[in-house]
Amino acid sequence: MALSGPYYSVQIVLIDFHTHTSASDGALDPCELVARAQASNIAQLAITDHDTMVGYEAAEAYHRQRPGGMQLIPGIELSCRWSATTIHVLGLGIDRRHPAMCHALEVMSAARAERAVKIAGRLAARGFDGALEGALAQAGDSQIGRPHFAAWMVEQGHVDDLNQAFDRYLGQGKTGDVKAFWPELAEVVGWIVASGGVAAIAHPLKYGFTGMKLRRLIECFVAAGGSGIELVSGRQTRDQVEHLARLARDYDLEVSLGSDFHSDAPYGADLGVESSTARGGLRGVWERWPSAGQGA
């Protein structure tokens, strides 16, 4: 997209390195997401489903037949543990077939399956029998997660809506908030780097850390081989973006931009972030794949 006139000529490049499909907890199937991104003139798109690349594989097959002008980057959002907190790390530009990533996907699939059994057991103790079977039915071919338990609870009439399911039973600190099965941060970062990818901390402000603790997380992340941080992940204030930009500079990190798109929602971000959001000498991860990101 370009803005032009007698006094200026500005090219706006839209990218999105954080999106989800129905292969994890997104509403759109992978082909629908790719088609929407293309219709939105997004130059670079990464599909980063939670702990699975099934969605990316379907999207890649669709994109190969209908490439348009968009570049599709292989990605994933991996769950891990650090300081008794679940942290999400984006893996961008990874080799899906590298032994390290094949191992990672096996570990994460097993972890989610074990976690689902634990969640179902806790819900059964609260009187919600049949939760595992119900959540598996909701998930279908998708990677099972708490949203599928929430959807089952709504279907059964146990709660009024998804928000109530999380507020009462599945959200942070509630009955169904199970973290114990995730691998450690250093291991997850190692998988991403070994498979040729860039590891970036996802939505770093969502963990609710103090400034000092967030810096400790970044220091551990960098020591493990991480090199990126998400500057934008959906709707954020200018102050939040500037705060993350300072951290990126302090630790010499590349920055990533994404919508964290899951579905059309009143307060959710639309697909696409302007690459010019990263100013002031910040290095964007998208610069590793320059053809589309530079508007070529």
NUDO-9823 format. One record per atom (N, C-alpha, C): residue in one letter; y negated, z negated, x negated. Coordinates in steps of 0.001 Angstrom, whole numbers, plus 500000, padded with zeros to 6 digits. Example, Ala and Ser with C-alpha at 12.3 -4.5 7.8 and 13.67 -1.06 7.14 Angstrom:
// residues 2
A505690492200486810A504500492200487700A503300492200486800S502250492920487150S501060492860486330S499970492130487100
//
This chain:
// residues 296
M501187500000499141M500000500000500000M498767500000499107A497772500821499439A496569500890498613A495336500807499486L494320500092498996L493017500049499623L492079500842498736S491371501808499307S490510502634498479S489192502874499179G488185503205498405G486854503459498944G485937503844497817P484667503992498086P483741504433497045P483537503416495933Y483861502134496187Y483557501118495190Y484803500466494577Y485978500715495158Y487155500048494622Y488414500816494977S489442500537494226S490777501051494518S491767499976494122V492415499379495106V493304498250494868V494686498579495417Q495685498376494599Q497048498588495062Q497690497236495356I498208497095496572I498878495861496973I500376496098496913V501060495322496090V502507495439495951V503150494216496585L504023494439497558L504745493365498222L506130493222497612I506502491982497323I507829491680496807I508369490472497567D509672490229497448D510247489043498083D511545488692497377F511530487583496648F512675487162495856F513368485935496435H513208485700497736H513887484563498365H514067484870499844T515239485388500200T515535485731501595T516989485375501913H517248485205503197H518590484823503637H519072485726504765T520373485957504782T520995486771505820T521991485921506599S522659486551507561S523661485853508351S524892485485507539A524964485944506279A526074485528505422A525959484056505047S524758483478505169S524620482030505000S523969481464506252D522665481209506222D522036480603507393D520861481416507925G520853482716507640G519815483583508173G520221484193509507A519237484710510232A519504485281511551A519876486757511498L519366487498510524L519599488934510440L520815489234509574D521592490240509970D522669490635509076D522066491384507886P522807491528506791P522233492096505569P521592493469505757C522215494324506553C521655495665506769C520335495584507521E520263494708508503E519011494530509250E517896494023508352L518238493103507443L517226492558506551L516693493634505607V517586494438505050V517155495519504164V516283496508504921A516702496886506123A515932497850506911A514539497308507228R514457496027507553R513151495446507852R512263495415506606A512850495063505483A512082495037504244A511559496424503889Q512374497425504076Q511941498794503799Q510817499200504748A510955498837506024A509919499167506997A508612498441506698S508706497306505997S507523496524505631S506931496949504290N507484498015503712N506997498553502423N507114497545501284I508176496767501313I508423495835500218I508994496604499033A508422496389497856A508825497133496668A510100496579496045Q510247495270496035Q511418494615495452Q511892493516496388L513203493487496618L513795492493497508L515008491877496834A515080490545496860A516280489836496424A516851489085497618I518118489284497869I518815488501498889I519450487308498191T519069486123498626T519474484888497930T520143483926498910D521253484356499472D521974483484500399D522482482244499677H522717481194500449H523182479930499890H524626480040499412D524813479973498090D526129479791497482D527113480919497772T526611482102498109T527474483257498361T526716484539498065M527466485587497691M526868486898497498M527455487936498449V528137487484499471V528713488393500459V527609489203501144G526509488555501469G525401489250502103G524791490292501196Y524613489931499921Y524065490911498981Y524977492126498866E526282491908498804E527210493026498655E527114493989499831A527022493444501044A526863494305502220A525522495024502187A524478494312501779A523147494909501700A523105496007500644E523783495777499522E523780496763498437E524455498057498874A525551497933499628A526237499133500119A525345499918501089Y524663499206501949Y523733499846502890Y522565500480502149H522007499759501195H520838500226500450H521177501455499602R522389501490499091R522802502622498268R522772503928499065Q523055503832500355Q523029505020501206Q521625505343501715R520750504345501737R519392504517502266R518409503820501319P518266504311500096P517486503574499097P516000503508499387G515422504544499992G513981504548500209G513269504352498885G512181503587498881G511465503317497645G511607501885497193M512555501167497768M512681499733497491M513766499452496466Q513515498472495622Q514478498025494631Q515164496758495156L516492496748495139L517266495596495604L517811494848494401I517450493574494301I517819492741493165I518940491786493579P520038491737492824P521111490788493169P520660489344492963G520920488516493959G520465487131493863G521350486170494627I521075484888494424I521808483818495088I520961482552495006E521166481625495945E520542480306495886E521662479277495791L521796478689494619L522897477769494359L522473476321494555S523337475544495166S523097474116495385S523626473327494194C522920472265493832C523373471421492733C522809470017492890R523221469130491990R522762467743492020R521915467443490798W520866466694491030W520069466151489935W519416464865490438S519597463793489727S518995462504490077S519252462137491534A520527462275491944A520969461903493293A520287462713494388T519789463894494044T519111464757495005T519727466154494955T519856466789496110T520302468176496146T519142469083495773I519336469867494727I518339470811494245I518873472217494447H517999473152494779H518391474550494911H517807475361493764V518659476185493163V518249477029492049V518517478489492403L517494479319492270L517661480745492490L518245481396491250G519220482264491449G519731483110490390G519338484542490708L518532485155489863L517984486484490129L518420487466489052G518815488658489485G519245489677488542G520586489380487900I521442488669488612I522737488262488053I523770489381488187D524782489304487340D525923490219487408D526987489559488268R527160490075489468R528100489494490423R529520489436489863R529878490372489011R531259490467488527R531480489758487192H530446489147486642H530625488405485398H531548487207485655P532460486898484718P533384485770484928P532685484462485284A531513484217484703A530801482966485002A530376482921486463M529904484055487001M529483484058488405M530685484069489339C531758484743488958C532979484694489775C533476483255489894H533444482541488774H533849481129488783H532898480310489648A531601480573489506A530610479834490288A530848480009491785L531102481223492207L531304481491493635L532565480806494152E533594480753493334E534817480049493734E534554478551493878V533842477989492913V533531476561492948V532681476224494172M531661477045494428M530757476745495536M531438476913496886S532306477907497011S533035478085498263S533929476875498538A534618476411497495A535472475227497652A534639473994497960A533468473871497315A532603472713497555A532113472694498994R531738473865499510R531258473913500896R532384473602501879A533580474082501586A534710473798502474A535012472301502488E535020471673501308E535272470233501211E534160469442501888R532935469900501688R531786469240502307R531867469326503828A532298470473504345A532413470649505796A533409469665506391V534528469452505682V535522468487506152V534910467088506205K534129466751505172K533497465428505120K532476465268506250I531665466302506483I530674466248507568I531377466055508907A532447466833509121A533181466733510387A533762465332510573G534274464747509487G534816463389509577G533755462380509961R532572462530509376R531490461605509714R531043461779511165L530993463031511623L530606463262513014L531669462733513976A532937462870513588A534016462346514434A533884460839514589A533472460171513513A533280458724513579A532159458347514529R531280459301514810R530194459073515769R530566459557517172G531813460029517321G532283460437518639G532253461923518905F531987462712517875F531918464169518040F533190464803517498D534231464819518294D535506465403517869D535439466936517920G536226467558517036G536309469020517034G535180469719516309A534417468951515514A533241469536514864A533613470589513830L534675470346513057L535032471306512007L535442472643512612E536316472598513603E536755473839514234E535577474561514889G534692473788515501G533526474388516148G532572475016515158A532341474326514038A531432474865513027A532018476108512376L533326476091512115L533969477272511530L533865478465512467A534006478228513760A533864479316514726A532440479850514733Q531473478960514614Q530069479389514548Q529801480189513277A530412479790512176A530159480446510899A530775481824510824G531968481993511417G532635483286511311G532898483627509853D532370484765509392D532547485183507994D531475484625507079S530563483836507627S529464483298506825S529915482070506042Q529132481725505027Q529369480516504245Q529005479312505107I529961478422505352I529727477334506293I528701476344505749G527850475873506654G526814474912506286G526405474090507493R525465473199507285R525021472322508368R524463473065509582P523779474217509405P523306474932510600P524425475315511565H525633475529511037H526745475883511923H527224474664512708F527188473499512079F527482472271512828F526407472042513895A525169472307513539A524075472136514498A524243473069515687A524586474331515413A524776475303516499A525916474877517413W526995474330516832W528110473844517644W527672472671518508M526877471763517960M526427470612518730M525555471038519908V524743472061519701V523934472582520808V524835473208521861E525794474013521417E526713474692522338E527489473694523196Q527862472574522581Q528640471559523298Q527782470640524163G526475470776524046G525586469935524834G525343468563524243H525735468369522983H525519467066522343H524041466835522014V523309467918521782V521876467853521503V521197469002522245D519886468910522363D519147469936523105D518897471196522298D518676471040520989D518378472201520166D518721471899518710L518543472908517855L518894472759516445L518062471679515766N516789471629516086N515929470621515469N516414469213515777Q516842468996517017Q517327467667517390Q518622467334516648A519469468343516444A520711468118515702A520424467634514287F519428468241513650F519082467824512290F518346466485512296D517448466312513250D516678465068513300D517579463852513505R518637464023514299R519480462875514640R520728462728513768Y521316463873513367Y522641463781512757Y522829464514511420L522069465564511166L522396466429510030L521323466504508953G520141465991509236G519043466074508279G519193465091507134Q518225465112506249Q518266464265505064Q518401462791505431G519398462152504844G519633460736505082G520395460429506353K520781461462507106K521515461248508353K523021461333508111T523783461148509182T525242461111509103T525821462319508381G525354463492508701G525939464716508159G525301465218506882D524503464402506246D523850464802504995D524769464432503836V525622465379503449V526619465139502407V526221465929501162K526043465224500043K525592465873498812K526633465813497694A527630464998497841A528460464610496698A529274465743496078F529386466871496736F530297467889496243F529626468970495391W528316468895495220W527639469936494443W527804469690492949P527881470773492159P527915470607490694P526564470144490173E526543469742488926E525306469259488322E524363470425488000L523080470104487912L522045471095487642L522352471934486406A522707471296485319A522927472020484065A524060473032484184E525097472686484941E526213473598485103E525792474836485891V525050474629486956V524601475749487792V523680476679487009V522731476103486277V521836476931485465V522644477714484436G523648477068483851G524498477738482879G525218478940483456W525712478823484681W526374479957485326W525426481143485474I524223480858485911I523248481923486155I522882482635484854V522589481856483835V522178482436482553V523327483225481924A524545482681481993A525703483362481410A525959484706482084S525634484790483375S525863486038484107S524672486989484032G523779486729483095G522678487646482842G521483487495483750G521407486402484479G520335486228485445G519227485304484975V518182485257485797V517062484347485596V517245483174486551A517233481962486035A517324480764486877A515923480267487184A515624480071488484A514302479599488909A514481478461489906I513712477393489738I513764476277490689I513199476744492025A513988476601493081A513545477014494414A512690475926495059H511680476356495816H510765475488496571H510615474095495947P510020474016494757P509977472746494014P509227471617494700L508360471910495655L507605470845496316L508333470266497526K509423470872497929K510142470405499117K511006469176498861Y511185468808497607Y512043467664497299Y511315466336497452G510009466402497614G509231465192497823G509104464317496587F509240464908495402F509154464132494168F507708463773493831T507551462678493129T506254462378492523T505989463416491434G504743463495490993G504409464436489934G505227464207488683M505433462935488337M506185462609487128M507656463016487268K508239462761488439K509650463101488622K509850464610488660L508915465338489243L509018466790489253L508979467333487828R508137466739487002R508085467175485603R509402466853484886R510015465729485218R511315465405484615R512369466423485024L512329466821486299L513259467854486766L513065469143485963I511825469561485809I511543470798485078I512017470691483636E511808469544483016E512228469362481627E513747469470481492C514478468861482424C515943468970482413C516383470409482684F515695471055483591F515990472445483950F515796473361482742V514686473219482045V514404474043480866V515423473760479766A515773472497479579A516754472133478550A518105472778478832A518415473012480121A519685473633480502A519651475150480376G518470475728480126G518355477177479988G517584477846481100G517040477060482035G516238477631483110G514909478146482599S514394479195483234S513156479799482731S512163480178483813G512451479831485080G511549480242486156G511307479145487167I510236479314487932I509907478377489010I509312479178490154E509624478776491369E509112479488492533E507664479067492793L506766479998492664L505344479738492873L505009479717494363V505631480618495104V505453480693496554V506828480752497192S507054479917498213S508308479942498972S507981479703500436G507457480735501061G507040480600502452G505572480244502546R505227479472503551R503825479123503779R503438477920502915Q502417478090502091Q501920477016501238Q500398477059501198T499807475929500878T498359475892500735T497960476431499360R496694476762499231R496202477238497935R496347476154496871D496087474909497248D496219473810496292D497655473686495784Q498622473868496678Q500019473790496267Q500376474903495283V499893476097495567V500158477224494670V499522476962493307E498301476461493304E497622476193492034E498321475088491246H498834474085491956H499575473009491292H500814473560490596L501555474422491289L502760475005490704L502417475962489568A501285476648489688A500853477543488608A500574476742487334R499980475559487483R499726474716486303R501035474289485654L502008473936486469L503303473547485921L503961474719485196A503853475905485777A504434477090485133A503815477313483758R502504477139483687R501829477316482390R502217476206481410D502273474980481902D502585473852481028D503962473998480380Y504904474561481126Y506275474669480631Y506671476097480275D505686476998480241D505909478395479861D507019479029480699L506912478860482019L507911479385482937L507441480683483585E508379481578483835E508099482726484683E507991482224486123V507281482966486958V507142482562488348V507823483570489267S508314483060490373S508938483893491393S508184483708492701L508208484745493527L507520484725494815L508504485092495915G508518484316496995G509423484634498094G508965484028499402S509489484547500479S509158484053501816S510097482940502269D511294482836501625D512363481959502115D512660482310503572F512696483607503846F512877484088505212F514290483796505702H514366483176506881H515632482954507571H515664483673508917S514555483615509635S514497484218510967S513039484320511394D512820485028512486D511483485065513064D511221483719513724A510213483031513259A509901481705513778A508385481545513825P507882480746514780P506425480596514932P505721480162513658Y506339479291512877Y505683478765511687Y506338479267510398G507254480196510530G507904480732509344G507109481869508735A507367482148507476A506678483237506777A507379484556507052D506603485616507144D507162486947507260D507677487408505909L508480488452505912L508963489028504667L507795489551503837G507878489354502534G506911489954501626G505805489029501174V505578488991499858V504484488239499251V503775489187498291E502465489147498278E501715490004497364E501941489549495925S502337490493495074S502601490128493680S501342489637492976S500179490027493485S498920489595492874S498659488109493068T499496487437493879T499376485982494044T499509485278492695A500299485873491810A500484485297490473A499423485863489539R498350485118489400R497244485557488542R497132484625487334G496100484838486552G495785483928485467G496792483912484343G497364485080484037G498278485171482905G499699484729483186L500029484420484434L501399484042484771L502323485251484664R503535485019484172R504520486092484054R505455486054485268G505559487162485962G506414487239487126G507822487672486768V508817487074487421V510203487487487165V510391488962487481W509618489468488456W509757490862488856W509413491834487732E508699491370486726E508345492233485599E509569492630484779R510673491937484982R511926492306484308R512506493592484880W512103493934486093W512575495154486749W511349495957487176P510685496623486230P509314497097486445P509139498323487329S510164499112487557S509916500409488192S509270500286489557A509859499436490436A509256499283491759A508131498272491755G508303497195490976G507314496115490980G505961496542490487Q505908497604489664Q504636498085489163Q504105499239489998G504775499473491133G504293500512492037G504639501910491593A505618502063490693A505993503389490205A506696504178491280
//
